[in-house]
Amino acid sequence: MDSMSYGAITITFYVSDIIGNIGSAEVNVIKGLISPGGLEPGVIIVIIVVTVIGGLAIIGAIWGILVKKGKILLYIFKSLISHQGC
């Protein structure tokens, strides 16, 4: 199909059986050109920023729920952070 020009293309399929019945079917496709650049750089940056912020929000929400339920002791976490500077 690379040698075909862009636009509407009709592909015809033929079939026959051992008795001699012959059938055909046509499929119409439209060959177009896809932009090789993909997405604009600005769109990619927005997607990355939204993904990072959304991920941090989800992690923060899970962290808050675990602290509230007592699964994570906040004072131990605070002491670990303060000892890392030593």
N, C-alpha and C positions, 0 to 999 in steps of 0.2 A: 504494500500500500504506500510505500515511500515514494514510488514513482507517480502516484496519482496526484492530481492537482487538489488544492483545497476547495472545499464546498461539498455539495451533495454527491454521494456515490451510491450506486445500486449494486449490491452483490447478489448474484443469482446462484442458488444451489440446485443441482439436478441429482435425481436418484432414479434407479431402475431396479426392478426385482427379477427373479429368474423366470417369471411368467411373461415378462415383457411389459409390465406396467411402468409407465414413466411419469414422474412427478417433478415438480419444481417449486421453489419458494424464493421469494425475493426479500432482501433486507435492505432498507435505506439507512445509510449512516451519513453523518456530516463530519468531514475531516476539517479540523481547525488547528490553529496554532496556539500553543500554551506558552505564556510568557516564561522565558528561561530564568528570569530573576526571582520568581516566586513572589513572596510578600515584600512589601515596602519595608525598608529598615526601621522607620518610625513605628510601624505596626508591630514588628518583632520586639522592639524595646518595650512597648506598652504591654505586650503579652508577658514578657519576662518580669516586668515590675509588678504587674497584677498577680502573677503566679507566686512571686516571692512574698509579697504582702499578705496574700491569702493564706499561704503556707504558714507564715509566722502567726497570723491570727488564729488558725486552727490549733497550732502547737500551744499558743497562749491559753486558748479556751480549754484544751485538754489538761494543761498544767494546772489551771485554776480549779477545775473540777476535781482533780486528784488531790490538790492541797485541801480543798474544802471537805472532801470525804475522809481526809486523814491518811490517804495512801502515801503521800509524800509529806514529810515533816519539813516545814518551811525553815525552822530555826536551824536544822542540820545543814540545809542548803546554804543558808546565809553564813554559817561558820566555815563551810568549805570554801566559799568565795573569799572570805576574809583571810584565811590561812594560805591561799595561793600566792598572795602578794609577799609573804615572808621569805 
